Amino acid sequence: LNWRSDYVLVMSDDDTKADLNGWVTITNNSGASYLDAELKLVAGDVRREREDGRGSAGMVSLRLQSVAAAPEFREETFFEYHLYSLQRKTTIKNSQTKQISLLSAAGFAVKKELILNGQQHYFMSYNAPGEPVREKVGVYITFRNAESNGLGIPLPKGIVRVYKTDRSGSQQFIGEDRIDHTPKEEELKVNVGNAFDITAERKMIDYKQIAKRVFEYAYEIRVRNHKEEAAIVAVNEPFGSDWELISSSFPAEKTAAFAARFILLVQKSGETVLNYSVRIKH
């Protein structure tokens, strides 16, 4: 017996709200059928030892008992995991795959983010001097799994498939990502793909060795927006070592010990250029 969870996220027209539906898919290859059974699902990283001595972890526990109840799952904490009990009887036949609705939430707040992620190796050596490096701008949907946001249900790990309704009223698939077990009050970030009409180019415009193991890098990052509305693009730079920003055409936010973020506003059909110099000690 095994199970997994899957989710469908449907975006609103303006990308500020979404609806979420979740299912569990149960696969019975146990060699037996279970008639009018109570279904209990344990979600969490449950450690199991394999016959070859190597451990494994995953949401793999499934328990069936003959007890009656009413519809939908009831969620509760159980040890360091979460237990989902179906509040009605169900039948799972041998060699059967069955889907059951797990949860539903409508009209909660989401945020679409455009993010350009640099690479640590950019700050380790020469980087294609004189030639721009074309980079993809990722598209992310973020939301908080909070009761105040219309959610607040512990979510078992699984795949989130994202859809949006087109002008004809048909729902179109726009991307998918795998989420880990997510408690309530935590934020989820779903990577749905890369932007089509937002492009980026990176060029190293200067490189100096200041002292032993001390270098200065100067980068020019051009972000172009071919959409009919302005866009905000976050540029994340993982310097990966002891660093000091020497100059920058946009304010930098230190987001971690070895990383900084720049927020760029790119007007419709326009281009924004980020120039900065950083001194790094390896």
Short mmCIF file of the C-alpha atoms (twelve columns), coordinates in Angstrom:
data_MODEL
# 
_entry.id   MODEL 
# 
loop_
_atom_site.group_PDB 
_atom_site.id 
_atom_site.type_symbol 
_atom_site.label_atom_id 
_atom_site.label_alt_id 
_atom_site.label_comp_id 
_atom_site.label_asym_id 
_atom_site.label_seq_id 
_atom_site.Cartn_x 
_atom_site.Cartn_y 
_atom_site.Cartn_z 
_atom_site.pdbx_PDB_model_num 
ATOM 1   C CA . LEU A 1   0.000   0.000  0.000   1 
ATOM 2   C CA . ASN A 2   1.276   3.466  -0.863  1 
ATOM 3   C CA . TRP A 3   -0.021  6.992  -1.365  1 
ATOM 4   C CA . ARG A 4   0.966   10.418 -2.611  1 
ATOM 5   C CA . SER A 5   -0.562  13.897 -2.615  1 
ATOM 6   C CA . ASP A 6   -1.120  16.197 -5.601  1 
ATOM 7   C CA . TYR A 7   -2.342  19.778 -5.791  1 
ATOM 8   C CA . VAL A 8   -3.936  22.032 -8.411  1 
ATOM 9   C CA . LEU A 9   -3.414  25.782 -8.008  1 
ATOM 10  C CA . VAL A 10  -5.610  28.017 -10.195 1 
ATOM 11  C CA . MET A 11  -4.470  31.621 -10.543 1 
ATOM 12  C CA . SER A 12  -6.810  34.625 -10.778 1 
ATOM 13  C CA . ASP A 13  -6.779  36.947 -13.796 1 
ATOM 14  C CA . ASP A 14  -4.551  39.507 -12.055 1 
ATOM 15  C CA . ASP A 15  -2.248  36.909 -10.411 1 
ATOM 16  C CA . THR A 16  -3.027  38.159 -6.881  1 
ATOM 17  C CA . LYS A 17  -5.443  35.395 -5.762  1 
ATOM 18  C CA . ALA A 18  -5.627  31.637 -6.237  1 
ATOM 19  C CA . ASP A 19  -7.696  28.535 -5.493  1 
ATOM 20  C CA . LEU A 20  -6.100  25.316 -4.270  1 
ATOM 21  C CA . ASN A 21  -7.421  21.768 -4.442  1 
ATOM 22  C CA . GLY A 22  -5.542  18.758 -3.093  1 
ATOM 23  C CA . TRP A 23  -5.988  15.020 -3.629  1 
ATOM 24  C CA . VAL A 24  -4.442  11.852 -2.312  1 
ATOM 25  C CA . THR A 25  -3.786  9.001  -4.717  1 
ATOM 26  C CA . ILE A 26  -3.778  5.570  -3.089  1 
ATOM 27  C CA . THR A 27  -2.228  2.549  -4.802  1 
ATOM 28  C CA . ASN A 28  -3.022  -0.925 -3.495  1 
ATOM 29  C CA . ASN A 29  -0.570  -3.612 -4.567  1 
ATOM 30  C CA . SER A 30  -0.826  -5.544 -1.304  1 
ATOM 31  C CA . GLY A 31  -2.581  -8.572 -2.813  1 
ATOM 32  C CA . ALA A 32  -5.752  -7.970 -0.778  1 
ATOM 33  C CA . SER A 33  -8.900  -5.841 -1.091  1 
ATOM 34  C CA . TYR A 34  -10.224 -3.636 1.717   1 
ATOM 35  C CA . LEU A 35  -14.012 -3.258 1.850   1 
ATOM 36  C CA . ASP A 36  -15.775 -0.506 3.820   1 
ATOM 37  C CA . ALA A 37  -12.495 0.420  5.506   1 
ATOM 38  C CA . GLU A 38  -11.367 3.410  7.536   1 
ATOM 39  C CA . LEU A 39  -8.509  5.176  5.804   1 
ATOM 40  C CA . LYS A 40  -5.715  6.820  7.818   1 
ATOM 41  C CA . LEU A 41  -2.753  8.503  6.137   1 
ATOM 42  C CA . VAL A 42  0.448   9.411  7.975   1 
ATOM 43  C CA . ALA A 43  2.360   12.305 6.372   1 
ATOM 44  C CA . GLY A 44  5.960   13.015 7.309   1 
ATOM 45  C CA . ASP A 45  9.523   11.857 6.805   1 
ATOM 46  C CA . VAL A 46  9.030   8.428  8.356   1 
ATOM 47  C CA . ARG A 47  12.323  6.567  8.563   1 
ATOM 48  C CA . ARG A 48  12.356  2.953  7.405   1 
ATOM 49  C CA . GLU A 49  15.284  0.540  7.232   1 
ATOM 50  C CA . ARG A 50  15.759  -1.457 4.052   1 
ATOM 51  C CA . GLU A 51  16.818  -5.075 3.798   1 
ATOM 52  C CA . ASP A 52  20.158  -4.024 2.319   1 
ATOM 53  C CA . GLY A 53  20.900  -1.973 5.439   1 
ATOM 54  C CA . ARG A 54  20.439  1.449  3.823   1 
ATOM 55  C CA . GLY A 55  17.877  3.711  5.450   1 
ATOM 56  C CA . SER A 56  15.126  5.574  3.637   1 
ATOM 57  C CA . ALA A 57  12.651  8.267  4.551   1 
ATOM 58  C CA . GLY A 58  9.280   9.242  3.168   1 
ATOM 59  C CA . MET A 59  5.555   9.584  3.695   1 
ATOM 60  C CA . VAL A 60  4.829   5.898  3.308   1 
ATOM 61  C CA . SER A 61  2.524   4.836  6.131   1 
ATOM 62  C CA . LEU A 62  -1.013  3.770  5.333   1 
ATOM 63  C CA . ARG A 63  -3.450  2.129  7.753   1 
ATOM 64  C CA . LEU A 64  -6.836  0.596  6.985   1 
ATOM 65  C CA . GLN A 65  -9.410  -0.480 9.566   1 
ATOM 66  C CA . SER A 66  -13.083 -1.427 9.391   1 
ATOM 67  C CA . VAL A 67  -14.788 1.569  11.053  1 
ATOM 68  C CA . ALA A 68  -17.613 3.833  9.790   1 
ATOM 69  C CA . ALA A 69  -17.666 7.699  9.683   1 
ATOM 70  C CA . ALA A 70  -18.857 10.759 7.630   1 
ATOM 71  C CA . PRO A 71  -17.160 12.469 4.557   1 
ATOM 72  C CA . GLU A 72  -13.812 14.389 4.238   1 
ATOM 73  C CA . PHE A 73  -10.448 14.090 5.931   1 
ATOM 74  C CA . ARG A 74  -9.788  15.175 9.505   1 
ATOM 75  C CA . GLU A 75  -6.235  16.328 10.154  1 
ATOM 76  C CA . GLU A 76  -4.434  16.017 13.496  1 
ATOM 77  C CA . THR A 77  -0.875  16.005 14.816  1 
ATOM 78  C CA . PHE A 78  0.502   12.524 15.471  1 
ATOM 79  C CA . PHE A 79  3.941   12.094 17.092  1 
ATOM 80  C CA . GLU A 80  6.214   14.251 14.854  1 
ATOM 81  C CA . TYR A 81  3.967   13.702 11.809  1 
ATOM 82  C CA . HIS A 82  0.421   14.524 10.727  1 
ATOM 83  C CA . LEU A 83  -2.449  12.063 10.527  1 
ATOM 84  C CA . TYR A 84  -5.241  12.457 7.955   1 
ATOM 85  C CA . SER A 85  -8.344  10.355 8.694   1 
ATOM 86  C CA . LEU A 86  -11.043 9.974  6.053   1 
ATOM 87  C CA . GLN A 87  -14.388 10.569 7.763   1 
ATOM 88  C CA . ARG A 88  -16.283 7.933  5.798   1 
ATOM 89  C CA . LYS A 89  -15.821 4.333  4.790   1 
ATOM 90  C CA . THR A 90  -14.111 3.556  1.520   1 
ATOM 91  C CA . THR A 91  -13.262 0.476  -0.511  1 
ATOM 92  C CA . ILE A 92  -9.841  -0.063 -2.043  1 
ATOM 93  C CA . LYS A 93  -9.573  -3.123 -4.246  1 
ATOM 94  C CA . ASN A 94  -6.415  -5.044 -4.997  1 
ATOM 95  C CA . SER A 95  -4.355  -3.526 -7.881  1 
ATOM 96  C CA . GLN A 96  -6.528  -0.396 -7.718  1 
ATOM 97  C CA . THR A 97  -5.422  3.241  -7.831  1 
ATOM 98  C CA . LYS A 98  -7.920  5.577  -6.187  1 
ATOM 99  C CA . GLN A 99  -8.094  9.356  -5.778  1 
ATOM 100 C CA . ILE A 100 -9.824  11.074 -2.849  1 
ATOM 101 C CA . SER A 101 -10.175 14.821 -2.239  1 
ATOM 102 C CA . LEU A 102 -7.911  15.992 0.594   1 
ATOM 103 C CA . LEU A 103 -8.524  19.742 0.873   1 
ATOM 104 C CA . SER A 104 -9.918  22.815 -0.859  1 
ATOM 105 C CA . ALA A 105 -9.249  26.539 -0.395  1 
ATOM 106 C CA . ALA A 106 -10.441 29.499 -2.470  1 
ATOM 107 C CA . GLY A 107 -9.480  33.129 -2.973  1 
ATOM 108 C CA . PHE A 108 -6.310  33.281 -0.890  1 
ATOM 109 C CA . ALA A 109 -3.562  35.839 -1.554  1 
ATOM 110 C CA . VAL A 110 -0.578  34.927 -3.746  1 
ATOM 111 C CA . LYS A 111 2.311   36.884 -5.219  1 
ATOM 112 C CA . LYS A 112 4.002   36.419 -8.577  1 
ATOM 113 C CA . GLU A 113 7.744   37.069 -8.444  1 
ATOM 114 C CA . LEU A 114 10.287  37.429 -11.255 1 
ATOM 115 C CA . ILE A 115 13.746  36.375 -10.057 1 
ATOM 116 C CA . LEU A 116 17.144  36.335 -11.742 1 
ATOM 117 C CA . ASN A 117 19.533  34.065 -9.838  1 
ATOM 118 C CA . GLY A 118 23.264  34.480 -10.385 1 
ATOM 119 C CA . GLN A 119 25.789  31.655 -9.981  1 
ATOM 120 C CA . GLN A 120 28.674  31.387 -7.498  1 
ATOM 121 C CA . HIS A 121 31.170  30.466 -10.217 1 
ATOM 122 C CA . TYR A 122 30.732  33.975 -11.659 1 
ATOM 123 C CA . PHE A 123 32.871  35.205 -8.745  1 
ATOM 124 C CA . MET A 124 35.612  32.597 -8.926  1 
ATOM 125 C CA . SER A 125 37.369  33.401 -12.219 1 
ATOM 126 C CA . TYR A 126 37.101  35.229 -15.542 1 
ATOM 127 C CA . ASN A 127 33.606  35.007 -16.974 1 
ATOM 128 C CA . ALA A 128 33.495  35.168 -20.797 1 
ATOM 129 C CA . PRO A 129 35.242  38.588 -21.013 1 
ATOM 130 C CA . GLY A 130 33.596  40.836 -23.580 1 
ATOM 131 C CA . GLU A 131 30.749  38.437 -24.290 1 
ATOM 132 C CA . PRO A 132 27.360  38.723 -22.529 1 
ATOM 133 C CA . VAL A 133 25.928  35.685 -20.801 1 
ATOM 134 C CA . ARG A 134 22.228  35.221 -21.512 1 
ATOM 135 C CA . GLU A 135 20.268  34.278 -18.406 1 
ATOM 136 C CA . LYS A 136 16.717  33.111 -17.690 1 
ATOM 137 C CA . VAL A 137 14.368  35.005 -15.380 1 
ATOM 138 C CA . GLY A 138 12.444  32.546 -13.212 1 
ATOM 139 C CA . VAL A 139 8.732   32.896 -12.401 1 
ATOM 140 C CA . TYR A 140 7.667   32.009 -8.855  1 
ATOM 141 C CA . ILE A 141 4.296   31.951 -7.095  1 
ATOM 142 C CA . THR A 142 4.559   32.517 -3.351  1 
ATOM 143 C CA . PHE A 143 1.877   32.335 -0.663  1 
ATOM 144 C CA . ARG A 144 1.635   31.804 3.092   1 
ATOM 145 C CA . ASN A 145 -0.038  28.659 4.386   1 
ATOM 146 C CA . ALA A 146 -1.822  30.596 7.113   1 
ATOM 147 C CA . GLU A 147 -5.382  30.561 8.436   1 
ATOM 148 C CA . SER A 148 -5.434  34.338 8.064   1 
ATOM 149 C CA . ASN A 149 -4.830  33.764 4.331   1 
ATOM 150 C CA . GLY A 150 -7.642  31.230 3.958   1 
ATOM 151 C CA . LEU A 151 -5.354  28.192 4.295   1 
ATOM 152 C CA . GLY A 152 -3.581  27.027 7.469   1 
ATOM 153 C CA . ILE A 153 -3.743  23.280 6.739   1 
ATOM 154 C CA . PRO A 154 -0.534  21.209 7.072   1 
ATOM 155 C CA . LEU A 155 0.246   20.146 3.490   1 
ATOM 156 C CA . PRO A 156 1.854   16.758 2.748   1 
ATOM 157 C CA . LYS A 157 4.662   16.909 0.218   1 
ATOM 158 C CA . GLY A 158 3.674   16.484 -3.415  1 
ATOM 159 C CA . ILE A 159 3.493   18.118 -6.838  1 
ATOM 160 C CA . VAL A 160 1.670   21.434 -7.315  1 
ATOM 161 C CA . ARG A 161 0.336   21.947 -10.843 1 
ATOM 162 C CA . VAL A 162 -0.540  25.547 -11.669 1 
ATOM 163 C CA . TYR A 163 -3.267  26.657 -14.094 1 
ATOM 164 C CA . LYS A 164 -4.742  29.934 -15.302 1 
ATOM 165 C CA . THR A 165 -7.906  30.683 -17.272 1 
ATOM 166 C CA . ASP A 166 -7.361  32.118 -20.769 1 
ATOM 167 C CA . ARG A 167 -9.603  34.607 -22.580 1 
ATOM 168 C CA . SER A 168 -11.843 31.849 -23.931 1 
ATOM 169 C CA . GLY A 169 -12.506 30.522 -20.425 1 
ATOM 170 C CA . SER A 170 -10.308 27.420 -20.709 1 
ATOM 171 C CA . GLN A 171 -7.809  26.588 -17.991 1 
ATOM 172 C CA . GLN A 172 -4.253  26.339 -19.297 1 
ATOM 173 C CA . PHE A 173 -1.347  24.596 -17.593 1 
ATOM 174 C CA . ILE A 174 1.424   27.112 -16.756 1 
ATOM 175 C CA . GLY A 175 3.902   25.046 -14.727 1 
ATOM 176 C CA . GLU A 176 4.483   22.669 -11.836 1 
ATOM 177 C CA . ASP A 177 6.826   22.216 -8.898  1 
ATOM 178 C CA . ARG A 178 7.335   19.791 -6.033  1 
ATOM 179 C CA . ILE A 179 6.765   21.049 -2.482  1 
ATOM 180 C CA . ASP A 180 8.033   19.509 0.735   1 
ATOM 181 C CA . HIS A 181 5.901   18.857 3.838   1 
ATOM 182 C CA . THR A 182 4.677   22.337 4.796   1 
ATOM 183 C CA . PRO A 183 3.295   23.156 8.268   1 
ATOM 184 C CA . LYS A 184 0.780   25.933 8.781   1 
ATOM 185 C CA . GLU A 185 2.088   29.513 8.976   1 
ATOM 186 C CA . GLU A 186 4.964   28.690 6.595   1 
ATOM 187 C CA . GLU A 187 5.535   30.245 3.147   1 
ATOM 188 C CA . LEU A 188 5.524   28.237 -0.065  1 
ATOM 189 C CA . LYS A 189 7.406   29.230 -3.215  1 
ATOM 190 C CA . VAL A 190 6.365   27.417 -6.388  1 
ATOM 191 C CA . ASN A 191 8.681   27.648 -9.406  1 
ATOM 192 C CA . VAL A 192 6.470   27.500 -12.505 1 
ATOM 193 C CA . GLY A 193 9.128   28.109 -15.176 1 
ATOM 194 C CA . ASN A 194 10.923  31.011 -16.882 1 
ATOM 195 C CA . ALA A 195 9.546   34.273 -18.228 1 
ATOM 196 C CA . PHE A 196 9.123   34.487 -22.010 1 
ATOM 197 C CA . ASP A 197 9.106   38.282 -22.404 1 
ATOM 198 C CA . ILE A 198 11.648  39.209 -19.710 1 
ATOM 199 C CA . THR A 199 15.234  38.683 -20.855 1 
ATOM 200 C CA . ALA A 200 18.563  39.248 -19.124 1 
ATOM 201 C CA . GLU A 201 22.196  39.553 -20.176 1 
ATOM 202 C CA . ARG A 202 25.227  39.624 -17.894 1 
ATOM 203 C CA . LYS A 203 28.652  40.965 -18.878 1 
ATOM 204 C CA . MET A 204 31.822  41.151 -16.810 1 
ATOM 205 C CA . ILE A 205 33.151  44.641 -17.574 1 
ATOM 206 C CA . ASP A 206 36.137  44.680 -15.207 1 
ATOM 207 C CA . TYR A 207 38.303  42.225 -13.268 1 
ATOM 208 C CA . LYS A 208 41.238  43.081 -10.997 1 
ATOM 209 C CA . GLN A 209 43.483  41.293 -8.556  1 
ATOM 210 C CA . ILE A 210 43.980  43.744 -5.685  1 
ATOM 211 C CA . ALA A 211 46.131  41.540 -3.456  1 
ATOM 212 C CA . LYS A 212 46.772  37.876 -2.792  1 
ATOM 213 C CA . ARG A 213 43.361  36.156 -2.917  1 
ATOM 214 C CA . VAL A 214 41.588  39.544 -3.175  1 
ATOM 215 C CA . PHE A 215 39.762  40.374 -6.410  1 
ATOM 216 C CA . GLU A 216 37.371  42.989 -7.744  1 
ATOM 217 C CA . TYR A 217 34.606  42.104 -10.195 1 
ATOM 218 C CA . ALA A 218 32.470  44.603 -12.102 1 
ATOM 219 C CA . TYR A 219 29.267  43.398 -13.738 1 
ATOM 220 C CA . GLU A 220 26.700  44.917 -16.040 1 
ATOM 221 C CA . ILE A 221 23.307  43.203 -16.005 1 
ATOM 222 C CA . ARG A 222 20.753  44.286 -18.595 1 
ATOM 223 C CA . VAL A 223 17.119  43.296 -18.044 1 
ATOM 224 C CA . ARG A 224 14.694  43.917 -20.908 1 
ATOM 225 C CA . ASN A 225 10.909  43.875 -20.642 1 
ATOM 226 C CA . HIS A 226 8.923   43.106 -23.802 1 
ATOM 227 C CA . LYS A 227 5.581   43.024 -21.984 1 
ATOM 228 C CA . GLU A 228 2.865   45.682 -22.158 1 
ATOM 229 C CA . GLU A 229 3.178   46.482 -18.447 1 
ATOM 230 C CA . ALA A 230 6.043   47.300 -16.116 1 
ATOM 231 C CA . ALA A 231 7.764   44.460 -14.259 1 
ATOM 232 C CA . ILE A 232 9.752   44.173 -11.033 1 
ATOM 233 C CA . VAL A 233 12.720  41.791 -11.228 1 
ATOM 234 C CA . ALA A 234 14.750  40.674 -8.211  1 
ATOM 235 C CA . VAL A 235 18.425  39.956 -8.954  1 
ATOM 236 C CA . ASN A 236 20.065  37.579 -6.463  1 
ATOM 237 C CA . GLU A 237 23.869  37.494 -6.434  1 
ATOM 238 C CA . PRO A 238 25.535  34.636 -4.463  1 
ATOM 239 C CA . PHE A 239 29.063  35.985 -3.920  1 
ATOM 240 C CA . GLY A 240 29.988  32.899 -1.922  1 
ATOM 241 C CA . SER A 241 32.887  34.409 0.006   1 
ATOM 242 C CA . ASP A 242 34.034  37.422 2.055   1 
ATOM 243 C CA . TRP A 243 32.673  40.380 0.035   1 
ATOM 244 C CA . GLU A 244 32.290  44.145 0.025   1 
ATOM 245 C CA . LEU A 245 30.192  46.117 -2.437  1 
ATOM 246 C CA . ILE A 246 32.309  48.951 -3.887  1 
ATOM 247 C CA . SER A 247 29.684  50.667 -6.048  1 
ATOM 248 C CA . SER A 248 26.204  49.978 -7.376  1 
ATOM 249 C CA . SER A 249 23.643  51.733 -9.578  1 
ATOM 250 C CA . PHE A 250 20.824  50.242 -7.443  1 
ATOM 251 C CA . PRO A 251 20.597  49.736 -3.672  1 
ATOM 252 C CA . ALA A 252 21.725  46.306 -2.485  1 
ATOM 253 C CA . GLU A 253 20.102  44.311 0.306   1 
ATOM 254 C CA . LYS A 254 22.309  41.815 2.135   1 
ATOM 255 C CA . THR A 255 20.096  38.721 2.191   1 
ATOM 256 C CA . ALA A 256 22.618  36.281 3.687   1 
ATOM 257 C CA . ALA A 257 26.249  36.138 4.764   1 
ATOM 258 C CA . PHE A 258 27.434  35.621 1.192   1 
ATOM 259 C CA . ALA A 259 24.565  37.039 -0.898  1 
ATOM 260 C CA . ALA A 260 22.893  40.290 -1.938  1 
ATOM 261 C CA . ARG A 261 19.702  41.235 -3.778  1 
ATOM 262 C CA . PHE A 262 18.927  44.125 -6.119  1 
ATOM 263 C CA . ILE A 263 15.337  45.107 -6.993  1 
ATOM 264 C CA . LEU A 264 14.909  46.461 -10.538 1 
ATOM 265 C CA . LEU A 265 11.861  48.193 -11.985 1 
ATOM 266 C CA . VAL A 266 11.735  47.598 -15.736 1 
ATOM 267 C CA . GLN A 267 9.217   49.710 -17.636 1 
ATOM 268 C CA . LYS A 268 7.063   48.213 -20.391 1 
ATOM 269 C CA . SER A 269 9.012   47.739 -23.624 1 
ATOM 270 C CA . GLY A 270 12.029  49.084 -21.739 1 
ATOM 271 C CA . GLU A 271 15.430  48.126 -20.368 1 
ATOM 272 C CA . THR A 272 17.004  48.555 -16.951 1 
ATOM 273 C CA . VAL A 273 20.766  48.269 -16.455 1 
ATOM 274 C CA . LEU A 274 22.337  47.236 -13.158 1 
ATOM 275 C CA . ASN A 275 26.038  48.070 -12.743 1 
ATOM 276 C CA . TYR A 276 27.961  47.106 -9.648  1 
ATOM 277 C CA . SER A 277 31.498  46.388 -8.429  1 
ATOM 278 C CA . VAL A 278 32.275  43.955 -5.632  1 
ATOM 279 C CA . ARG A 279 35.526  43.134 -3.841  1 
ATOM 280 C CA . ILE A 280 35.874  39.464 -2.873  1 
ATOM 281 C CA . LYS A 281 38.436  37.719 -0.742  1 
ATOM 282 C CA . HIS A 282 38.714  33.983 -1.486  1 
# 
